[in-house]
């Protein structure tokens, strides 16, 4: 007869400390820096508590990702209901810390199948929510499809933000200011259709 190892409560203070510390380590030094020893040290806890709250390191990464993803979905819903949803979506996508987190998780997901599946699932939710709102906004603004489609705009904003985040991690930003200026002007033009309609 096998007994299941006890796991700490999902709302426990120490569990939250571990998730916060894991996120800080990952953002500062990359996902590979998140080991049970370094994590416990960063959180100010004993190393065995890491595995009391998370059976495996993948469980920890999944909990950290899900927490951030749920917060992101909620924040995105709020932003997309704003007065200037296209501008809000661009600002959301270019938030440096958020984008850095996504890039690290994406790197980790390339090596861990369970994490890759979860990242894909949430990515689809993000994309579908963005497409739904952007399509409604573009219809409300009377933006012709030959000017831009909702899918093209969403992928453009997401891609530009992620490439700039990746390059900034390499201390490389040549052309970033021009790209940001272009996106600002382009969004102003798209939002300008609202006043013409």
C-alpha positions in Angstrom: 0.0 0.0 0.0 1.5 3.3 -1.1 0.8 6.5 0.8 0.7 9.8 -1.0 3.1 12.4 0.2 1.4 15.4 1.9 1.5 18.7 0.0 1.2 22.1 1.5 -2.0 24.2 1.1 -2.3 26.2 -2.1 -3.1 29.4 -0.2 -0.2 29.0 2.4 2.0 32.0 3.0 5.2 30.0 2.4 3.9 28.7 -0.9 3.4 32.3 -2.0 6.9 33.3 -0.8 8.3 30.4 -2.9 6.4 31.5 -6.0 7.5 35.1 -5.6 11.1 34.1 -5.0 11.0 31.8 -8.1 9.7 34.5 -10.3 12.4 37.0 -9.0 15.2 34.5 -9.6 13.9 33.6 -13.1 13.6 37.3 -14.1 17.0 38.1 -12.8 19.0 35.0 -13.8 16.8 32.9 -16.1 14.8 29.8 -15.5 17.9 27.6 -15.0 18.8 29.6 -11.9 15.6 28.4 -10.2 16.9 25.4 -8.2 15.3 24.2 -4.9 18.4 25.4 -2.9 18.6 28.8 -4.5 14.8 29.2 -4.2 14.7 28.3 -0.6 17.6 30.6 0.1 15.9 33.5 -1.7 12.6 32.9 0.1 14.3 32.5 3.5 13.0 29.0 4.0 14.4 25.5 4.5 15.1 23.7 1.2 12.8 20.7 2.1 9.9 23.2 2.1 10.2 23.6 -1.7 9.2 20.0 -2.2 6.6 20.2 0.6 4.7 22.7 -1.5 5.6 21.4 -5.0 6.2 17.8 -5.7 8.6 18.6 -8.6 10.2 21.8 -10.0 7.9 21.5 -13.0 4.9 21.8 -10.6 6.5 24.9 -9.2 7.0 26.4 -12.7 3.5 25.5 -13.7 2.0 27.1 -10.5 4.1 30.2 -11.1 3.1 30.4 -14.8 -0.6 29.8 -14.1 -0.7 32.5 -11.4 0.9 35.0 -13.8 -1.3 33.9 -16.7 -4.5 34.3 -14.7 -3.5 37.7 -13.6 -2.6 38.6 -17.2 -6.0 37.4 -18.6 -7.8 39.5 -16.0 -5.6 42.6 -16.7 -6.1 42.1 -20.4 -9.9 42.0 -20.0 -9.8 45.3 -18.1 -7.4 47.0 -20.6 -9.5 45.9 -23.6 -12.5 47.6 -22.1 -10.6 50.9 -21.9 -11.3 54.0 -23.9 -8.4 53.2 -26.2 -8.2 49.4 -26.3 -5.7 49.1 -29.2 -3.3 51.4 -27.4 -3.9 49.6 -24.1 -3.2 46.2 -25.8 0.1 47.6 -27.2 1.2 48.9 -23.8 0.2 45.6 -22.2 2.3 43.6 -24.7 5.3 45.9 -24.3 5.5 45.8 -20.5 9.1 44.8 -20.0 8.7 42.6 -16.9 5.7 40.8 -18.3 7.3 40.2 -21.6 10.6 39.1 -19.9 8.6 36.6 -17.9 6.9 35.2 -21.0 10.2 34.8 -22.8 11.7 32.9 -20.0 8.7 30.6 -19.7 8.8 30.1 -23.5 12.5 29.1 -23.2 11.6 26.6 -20.4 8.7 25.3 -22.4 11.0 24.2 -25.2 12.5 21.7 -22.9 9.5 20.6 -20.7 6.5 19.0 -22.4 4.0 19.7 -19.6 4.9 23.3 -19.4 4.8 23.7 -23.2 1.2 22.3 -23.2 0.1 24.8 -20.5 1.8 27.7 -22.2 0.1 26.8 -25.5 -3.3 26.5 -23.7 -3.0 30.0 -22.1 -1.5 31.5 -25.3 -4.6 30.4 -27.2 -6.8 32.0 -24.5 -4.9 35.3 -24.7 -4.9 35.3 -28.5 -8.7 34.5 -28.8 -9.6 37.1 -26.3 -7.4 39.7 -28.1 -8.9 38.8 -31.5 -12.4 39.0 -30.2 -12.0 42.5 -28.8 -9.7 43.8 -31.6 -12.3 42.6 -34.2 -15.1 44.4 -32.3 -13.0 47.6 -32.0 -12.0 47.6 -35.6 -15.6 47.1 -36.6 -16.7 49.9 -34.3 -13.9 52.2 -35.7 -14.9 51.2 -39.3 -11.4 50.1 -40.1 -11.4 48.4 -43.5 -10.0 44.9 -43.7 -7.6 46.0 -46.5 -6.0 48.4 -43.9 -5.5 45.7 -41.4 -7.1 42.5 -40.1 -7.6 41.8 -36.3 -5.2 38.8 -36.5 -2.5 40.7 -38.3 -2.6 43.5 -35.7 -2.6 41.2 -32.7 0.3 39.1 -34.1 2.2 42.3 -35.1 1.9 43.9 -31.6 2.9 40.6 -29.8 5.8 39.8 -32.2 7.3 43.3 -32.1 7.1 43.3 -28.3 8.7 39.9 -27.9 11.5 40.5 -30.3 12.4 43.8 -28.6 12.4 42.1 -25.2 14.7 39.3 -26.5 17.1 41.8 -28.0 17.1 44.0 -24.9 18.2 41.0 -22.9 21.2 41.0 -25.2 21.8 44.7 -24.6 20.8 45.4 -28.2 18.2 47.9 -29.1 19.1 49.3 -32.5 15.9 50.3 -34.2 13.6 49.8 -31.2 12.8 53.5 -30.9 11.8 53.6 -34.6 9.6 50.5 -34.2 7.9 52.0 -31.1 7.4 55.3 -32.9 6.0 53.4 -35.9 3.5 51.4 -33.7 2.5 54.6 -31.9 1.7 56.4 -35.2 0.0 53.3 -36.7 -2.3 52.9 -33.7 -3.1 56.6 -33.8 -4.1 56.2 -37.5 -6.2 53.1 -36.7 -7.9 54.9 -33.8 -8.4 57.9 -36.1 -10.9 55.9 -38.1 -13.3 56.2 -35.1 -13.5 59.9 -35.6 -14.0 59.6 -39.3 -16.8 57.1 -39.0 
